[in-house]
Amino acid sequence: MVVLLGALLLMLAFRSIVIPLTAAVMNLLSAGAAFGVVVVVAAFTVRVGTNLLGLGSSGPVEAFLPVMMLGILFGLSMDYQDFLVSRMHEEWARTGDNHKQCEPDRLQPGGSSGPPPRS
């Protein structure tokens, strides 16, 4: 439900269908990967950690962890998508060229990232 509401918000903000769909897919992929890491760590800790670390056998995953992880991952991925598309729109508004808006700054002399150009 959170992913759908985020996609709807991006759809309203950018008046596009592709941008919210890519953001929703990337959000689901990142959440799946993060939860997979939690499962692997929890399984390792329950099997090995009880002897090495002296942990109990109930498991280390607290009830609030998935909720907090999803909230943090959702916020980071939506912010990244928003900043990325806003930067592309700024470049398009400045030049009016659709191809130039997708070129990374580091390929241009004086760009904001990458090493300085050689003389």
C-alpha positions as CSV (number, residue, x, y, z in Angstrom):
1,M,0.0,0.0,0.0
2,V,2.9,2.4,0.8
3,V,4.5,1.7,-2.5
4,L,1.3,2.4,-4.4
5,L,0.7,5.7,-2.5
6,G,4.3,6.7,-3.2
7,A,3.9,5.9,-6.9
8,L,0.6,7.9,-7.0
9,L,2.4,10.8,-5.4
10,L,5.2,10.7,-7.9
11,M,2.7,10.3,-10.7
12,L,1.0,13.5,-9.6
13,A,4.2,15.4,-9.1
14,F,5.9,14.5,-12.4
15,R,2.8,13.8,-14.6
16,S,4.4,10.6,-15.9
17,I,3.7,6.8,-15.6
18,V,7.3,5.5,-16.2
19,I,8.9,7.4,-13.4
20,P,6.6,6.2,-10.6
21,L,6.7,2.6,-11.9
22,T,10.5,2.5,-12.0
23,A,10.6,4.0,-8.5
24,A,8.0,1.4,-7.2
25,V,9.9,-1.5,-8.7
26,M,13.3,-0.3,-7.3
27,N,11.7,0.2,-3.9
28,L,10.3,-3.3,-3.9
29,L,13.7,-4.7,-5.0
30,S,15.6,-2.8,-2.4
31,A,13.2,-3.8,0.4
32,G,13.4,-7.5,-0.8
33,A,17.1,-7.4,-0.7
34,A,17.2,-5.8,2.7
35,F,14.8,-8.2,4.2
36,G,16.7,-11.1,2.6
37,V,19.9,-9.9,4.4
38,V,17.9,-9.7,7.7
39,V,16.8,-13.3,7.2
40,V,20.3,-14.5,6.5
41,V,21.7,-12.7,9.5
42,A,18.9,-14.0,11.7
43,A,19.4,-17.6,10.6
44,F,23.2,-17.3,11.1
45,T,22.8,-15.8,14.5
46,V,20.2,-18.3,15.7
47,R,22.3,-21.3,14.5
48,V,25.9,-20.1,15.2
49,G,25.4,-17.1,17.5
50,T,23.8,-19.0,20.3
51,N,27.1,-20.8,21.0
52,L,29.5,-18.0,20.0
53,L,27.8,-14.9,21.3
54,G,25.6,-16.5,24.1
55,L,22.3,-15.2,22.6
56,G,19.0,-16.8,23.3
57,S,17.2,-19.1,20.9
58,S,14.2,-16.9,20.4
59,G,15.9,-15.0,17.6
60,P,17.3,-11.5,17.2
61,V,14.7,-9.9,14.9
62,E,12.6,-7.5,16.9
63,A,9.0,-6.7,15.8
64,F,9.7,-3.1,14.9
65,L,12.7,-3.9,12.6
66,P,10.7,-4.6,9.4
67,V,8.5,-1.5,9.9
68,M,11.5,0.7,10.5
69,M,13.5,-0.8,7.6
70,L,10.6,-0.4,5.1
71,G,10.1,3.2,6.2
72,I,13.7,4.2,5.9
73,L,14.2,2.3,2.5
74,F,11.0,3.9,1.1
75,G,12.1,7.4,2.1
76,L,15.5,7.0,0.7
77,S,14.4,5.5,-2.6
78,M,11.6,8.0,-3.2
79,D,14.0,10.9,-2.3
80,Y,16.6,9.6,-4.7
81,Q,14.0,9.2,-7.5
82,D,12.7,12.7,-6.8
83,F,16.2,14.3,-6.9
84,L,17.2,12.4,-10.0
85,V,14.2,13.4,-12.0
86,S,14.3,17.0,-10.7
87,R,17.9,17.3,-11.9
88,M,17.0,15.9,-15.3
89,H,14.1,18.4,-15.5
90,E,16.4,21.3,-14.6
91,E,18.8,20.3,-17.3
92,W,15.9,20.0,-19.8
93,A,14.6,23.4,-18.8
94,R,18.0,25.0,-19.2
95,T,18.9,23.4,-22.6
96,G,15.6,22.1,-24.1
97,D,17.5,19.0,-25.3
98,N,16.0,15.7,-24.3
99,H,19.3,13.8,-24.9
100,K,21.4,16.3,-23.0
101,Q,19.3,16.0,-19.9
102,C,20.3,12.4,-19.4
103,E,24.1,12.9,-19.8
104,P,26.0,12.7,-16.6
105,D,27.6,15.9,-15.3
106,R,31.0,14.2,-15.1
107,L,31.3,14.0,-18.8
108,Q,31.2,17.8,-19.2
109,P,34.0,20.1,-18.3
110,G,33.3,21.9,-15.0
111,G,30.7,19.3,-14.0
112,S,29.8,18.8,-10.4
113,S,31.3,15.3,-10.1
114,G,34.4,13.5,-11.3
115,P,38.0,14.7,-11.6
116,P,38.8,18.1,-13.1
117,P,39.4,18.1,-16.9
118,R,43.0,17.7,-18.1
119,S,44.7,20.5,-20.0
